[in-house]
Amino acid sequence: MPPHRFIPLAAAALILGLAGCAGQRSVTVIKLAHTLDQSHPVHVAMAYFGERLAAKSGGTMRVELYSGGQLGSERECIELLQLGGLGMTKISSSALEGFAPEYRVFGLPYLFRDEAHRWAVLNGSVGREVLLSAESRFLRGLCYYDAGTRSFYTVNRRVEKPEDLAGLKIRIQESQLALKMVRALGAAATPIAFAELYTALQQGVVDGAENNPPSFHLSRHYELCKYYVLDEHTAVPDVLLISAHLWRTLTPQQQAWVQAAADESSVRQRELWTDATAASLAAVKKAGVEVIIPDKNLFRARVASMQAEVARDQPRIGALAQRVRETTP
């Protein structure tokens, strides 16, 4: 029997802690690990999730947060969830493409018309369907966190149009669609772990990368990359995941508390994200980064053929993309 088919006792201890002595009530402790800095708005939202869960459960459930990769990389945290060795984590939906192909739809460039359309999709039937698509792999999505829009930043080349990316080595997440997109724009796509990216930029392993403003700022990549072109090619959300092993051990009431606290943290995180994005852009500009506002239609035109290609080669993703386009706020 494969090891992920059951929860070893030692692993279960990492998911839940039952505290209390005789005569005292037990407290369910959920371990939640991620790779972000504690000042990141997503970390703050997860701390808020813990506060709301404790309040809703009357103190019978609480969350222990492990930030900054203390328990491993994003992929290692996913694997721990699958094995039952960790309760929860936060992951980019791009990193989930290999576990549930439905997540690939969010990697399509220029998928959303605007922010209202994006959240109508994420909070609607398509979003919910995708959140639950990896449960057979022991990964249950609870909610989405705003990760803004992703744009290119480069060490020493000013980019205003797709042709300016030609020949550059651009770091991407491990995403099939990110690979296709960067190649369609004329650059060489290079998957590198986020934790290793600063050194890769410093040593010239890559010439640039792509990410949202808060991540560009908090990672200190602006110290090395002096050009940030806001082409806003994708809006890939983050996902708050819970191990299906853990979820199935919770009572229906506990599950309801967890889901409600997650939903509230998603709303709170969106508020935090808006402020963090404005503050991050102001900070990198002050540090000397040139923020470029390009004609996004030029970038959109270069990747337009991807929509038809995906619809042809991946009909499931093409169908989801069509439902996204048909969604109205």
C-alpha positions as a printed Julia matrix, in Angstrom:
329×3 Matrix{Float64}:
   0.0    0.0     0.0
   1.51   3.44   -0.93
   2.55   5.51    2.12
   0.18   8.37    1.28
  -2.86   6.12    1.72
  -2.76   6.4     5.5
  -1.56   8.76    8.24
   1.23   7.37   10.38
   0.88   8.25   14.05
   4.04  10.34   13.97
   2.78  12.31   10.99
  -0.63  12.79   12.56
   1.1   14.41   15.51
   2.39  17.1    13.17
  -1.14  17.89   12.02
  -3.05  17.94   15.26
  -2.1   18.57   18.84
  -4.5   17.61   21.6
  -3.59  19.75   24.59
  -4.98  19.76   28.1
  -4.95  17.75   31.27
  -7.71  15.88   33.02
 -10.66  18.15   33.59
  -9.55  20.54   30.83
 -10.94  20.68   27.32
  -8.75  19.52   24.45
  -7.47  21.99   21.88
  -6.98  21.02   18.25
  -3.78  22.61   16.93
  -3.3   22.94   13.17
   0.21  23.52   11.84
   0.25  25.95    8.89
   3.56  26.48    7.08
   4.56  28.75    4.19
   7.63  30.37    2.64
   6.8   34.07    2.96
   8.16  36.84    5.18
   6.04  37.7     8.21
   5.44  41.22    6.87
   3.83  39.84    3.71
   0.06  40.51    3.49
  -0.6   36.8     2.93
   1.13  35.92    6.21
  -0.89  38.61    7.99
  -4.07  37.15    6.49
  -3.15  33.65    7.67
  -2.56  35.0    11.16
  -6.04  36.54   10.93
  -7.37  33.14    9.85
  -5.95  31.7    13.06
  -7.56  34.44   15.15
 -10.97  33.91   13.54
 -10.76  30.12   13.9
  -9.93  30.43   17.6
 -12.84  32.84   18.09
 -15.37  30.73   16.16
 -14.37  27.52   17.96
 -14.43  29.08   21.39
 -10.72  28.41   21.75
 -10.98  24.71   20.97
  -9.05  25.11   17.7
  -5.93  27.13   17.05
  -3.3   27.59   14.35
   0.48  27.44   14.68
   2.14  29.46   11.9
   5.57  28.59   10.5
   6.81  31.3     8.11
   9.85  31.79    5.92
  10.22  28.18    4.81
  10.86  26.83    8.32
   9.23  23.52    7.37
  10.42  23.43    3.76
   9.87  24.84    0.3
   6.44  25.2    -1.31
   6.75  21.81   -2.96
   7.95  20.17    0.26
   4.98  21.62    2.13
   2.62  20.23   -0.52
   4.21  16.79   -0.16
   3.87  16.98    3.63
   0.16  17.74    3.23
  -0.24  14.73    0.96
   1.54  12.47    3.45
  -0.41  13.84    6.4
   2.69  15.4     7.94
   1.43  18.99    7.84
  -2.01  20.46    8.31
  -2.11  23.48    6.0
  -0.05  25.59    3.64
  -0.33  28.46    1.19
   0.71  27.85   -2.4
   0.61  29.64   -5.72
  -1.96  28.05   -8.01
   0.83  27.69  -10.6
   2.58  25.21   -8.33
  -0.59  23.12   -8.21
  -0.78  22.57  -11.97
   1.09  19.27  -11.65
  -1.34  17.99   -9.02
  -4.62  19.06  -10.65
  -4.61  20.26  -14.28
  -7.66  22.46  -13.62
  -5.35  25.0   -11.93
  -3.68  25.6   -15.29
  -6.56  27.81  -16.39
  -5.33  30.59  -14.1
  -1.98  30.59  -15.89
  -3.49  31.73  -19.18
  -2.25  35.24  -19.97
  -4.77  38.07  -19.92
  -7.53  35.69  -18.82
  -9.42  38.22  -16.72
 -10.95  41.43  -18.02
 -10.5   43.31  -14.75
 -10.43  42.79  -11.0
 -14.23  42.54  -10.68
 -14.29  39.8   -13.31
 -11.42  37.96  -11.63
 -13.13  37.79   -8.25
 -16.47  36.88   -9.79
 -14.68  33.85  -11.26
 -12.7   32.92   -8.13
 -15.7   33.26   -5.82
 -18.05  31.54   -8.27
 -18.63  28.02   -9.52
 -15.41  27.84  -11.57
 -13.28  28.91   -8.63
 -14.92  26.44   -6.27
 -14.6   23.6    -8.76
 -10.88  24.26   -9.14
 -10.35  24.49   -5.35
 -11.72  20.96   -4.92
 -10.05  19.48   -8.0
  -6.97  18.22   -6.13
  -8.78  16.59   -3.23
  -8.13  13.13   -4.69
  -4.45  14.03   -4.27
  -5.13  14.92   -0.6
  -5.03  18.69   -1.25
  -8.26  20.55   -0.52
  -8.44  24.24   -1.39
 -10.22  26.43    1.16
 -10.02  29.86   -0.44
  -8.05  32.13   -2.74
  -5.7   34.91   -1.71
  -5.02  37.85   -3.97
  -1.58  37.62   -5.55
  -2.2   40.59   -7.82
  -0.87  40.67  -11.34
   2.53  39.41  -12.42
   4.89  41.58  -14.47
   8.47  41.32  -15.72
  11.51  42.8   -14.01
  15.02  42.78  -15.45
  18.56  43.44  -14.27
  19.87  45.71  -17.0
  17.55  45.81  -20.0
  14.67  48.26  -20.35
  11.56  46.46  -21.63
   8.73  48.33  -23.31
   7.54  45.78  -25.86
   7.76  42.0   -26.3
  10.69  42.28  -28.7
  12.77  43.72  -25.85
  12.57  40.37  -24.05
  14.28  38.52  -26.91
  17.2   36.43  -25.71
  16.69  37.16  -22.02
  16.67  34.32  -19.49
  13.56  34.83  -17.36
  12.89  32.91  -14.18
   9.44  31.33  -14.01
   7.54  29.15  -11.59
   7.25  25.45  -12.39
   4.28  25.97  -14.68
   3.63  24.56  -18.12
   1.67  27.63  -19.19
   4.25  30.07  -17.8
   6.84  28.26  -19.92
   4.7   28.59  -23.05
   3.94  32.24  -22.36
   7.53  33.37  -21.83
   8.64  31.49  -24.94
   5.82  33.09  -26.95
   7.14  36.48  -25.88
  10.61  35.61  -27.16
  12.49  34.99  -23.92
  14.07  31.83  -22.52
  12.06  30.45  -19.6
  14.09  29.13  -16.66
  12.29  27.46  -13.71
  14.06  28.3   -10.43
  12.84  28.03   -6.83
  11.86  31.43   -5.47
  14.22  31.07   -2.49
  17.14  30.69   -4.92
  16.18  33.55   -7.22
  18.11  36.39   -5.54
  21.38  34.52   -5.95
  20.47  33.51   -9.51
  19.9   37.16  -10.43
  23.07  38.21   -8.65
  25.21  35.61  -10.43
  23.67  36.14  -13.87
  22.05  32.73  -14.04
  18.92  34.59  -15.16
  18.44  38.12  -16.52
  15.11  38.75  -14.89
  11.93  37.3   -13.49
   8.23  38.06  -13.16
   6.12  38.62  -10.09
   3.72  40.98   -8.34
   4.86  44.28   -6.71
   4.85  43.13   -3.05
   6.92  40.03   -3.87
   9.34  42.06   -6.0
   9.79  44.46   -3.09
   9.86  42.11   -0.09
  12.24  39.69   -1.84
  14.64  42.65   -2.32
  15.0   41.73   -5.99
  14.75  45.47   -6.7
  18.3   45.73   -5.35
  19.46  43.86   -8.47
  16.74  44.59  -11.04
  16.36  48.22  -12.02
  13.52  47.86  -14.53
   9.95  46.78  -13.72
   7.56  46.68  -16.68
   3.91  46.51  -15.63
   2.64  44.38  -18.49
   0.44  42.47  -15.98
   0.4   39.32  -18.09
  -1.2   36.98  -15.54
  -3.22  37.19  -12.34
  -2.37  33.86  -10.71
  -4.02  33.55   -7.27
  -2.59  32.0    -4.14
  -4.49  29.11   -2.59
  -4.92  28.27    1.1
  -4.72  24.46    1.26
  -5.65  21.98    3.95
  -4.57  18.36    3.96
  -7.49  16.13    3.04
  -6.19  13.74    5.71
  -6.75  16.44    8.32
 -10.05  17.62    6.85
 -11.52  14.13    7.14
 -10.63  13.9    10.84
 -12.58  17.08   11.65
 -16.2   17.05   12.7
 -18.75  18.8    10.43
 -18.84  21.69   12.92
 -15.04  22.01   12.91
 -15.01  21.92    9.11
 -17.57  24.73    9.05
 -15.45  26.82   11.42
 -12.33  26.28    9.33
 -14.08  27.16    6.06
 -15.75  30.27    7.5
 -12.48  31.51    9.02
 -10.71  30.94    5.69
 -13.38  32.87    3.79
 -13.07  35.8     6.21
  -9.29  35.78    5.9
  -9.62  35.96    2.1
 -11.65  39.16    2.35
  -9.16  40.62    4.82
  -6.2   39.66    2.64
  -7.64  41.48   -0.39
  -7.81  44.68    1.67
  -4.22  44.22    2.82
  -3.06  43.43   -0.71
  -4.32  46.69   -2.2
  -2.37  48.74    0.35
   0.74  46.55    0.03
   0.81  46.89   -3.76
   0.72  50.69   -3.67
   3.35  50.81   -0.9
   5.65  48.38   -2.72
   5.57  50.31   -6.0
   6.35  53.52   -4.12
   9.24  51.84   -2.28
  10.94  50.38   -5.37
  10.6   53.68   -7.22
  12.25  55.44   -4.29
  15.05  52.86   -4.44
  15.76  53.81   -8.06
  13.77  51.24  -10.02
  12.26  52.53  -13.24
   8.61  51.42  -13.36
   7.49  51.22  -16.99
   3.87  51.34  -18.14
   3.84  49.6   -21.55
   1.15  49.15  -24.14
  -0.3   45.87  -22.86
  -2.02  45.25  -26.19
   1.41  44.5   -27.68
   1.99  41.73  -25.13
  -1.58  40.48  -25.38
  -1.26  40.11  -29.15
   1.92  38.02  -28.87
   0.29  35.44  -26.6
  -3.19  35.4   -28.19
  -2.48  32.14  -30.02
  -1.98  30.39  -26.67
  -5.73  30.48  -26.01
  -6.5   28.51  -29.18
  -3.56  26.17  -28.64
  -4.66  25.31  -25.1
  -8.27  24.82  -26.18
  -7.06  22.38  -28.86
  -4.49  20.44  -26.85
  -6.12  20.61  -23.39
  -9.89  20.6   -23.93
 -10.64  20.48  -20.19
  -8.69  23.72  -19.65
 -10.15  25.25  -22.78
 -13.66  24.56  -21.48
 -12.84  26.15  -18.12
 -11.38  29.18  -19.9
 -14.59  29.55  -21.87
 -16.62  29.48  -18.66
 -14.3   32.13  -17.24
 -14.9   34.36  -20.24
 -18.67  33.89  -19.88
 -18.65  34.84  -16.18
 -20.02  38.27  -15.35
 -19.57  40.17  -12.05
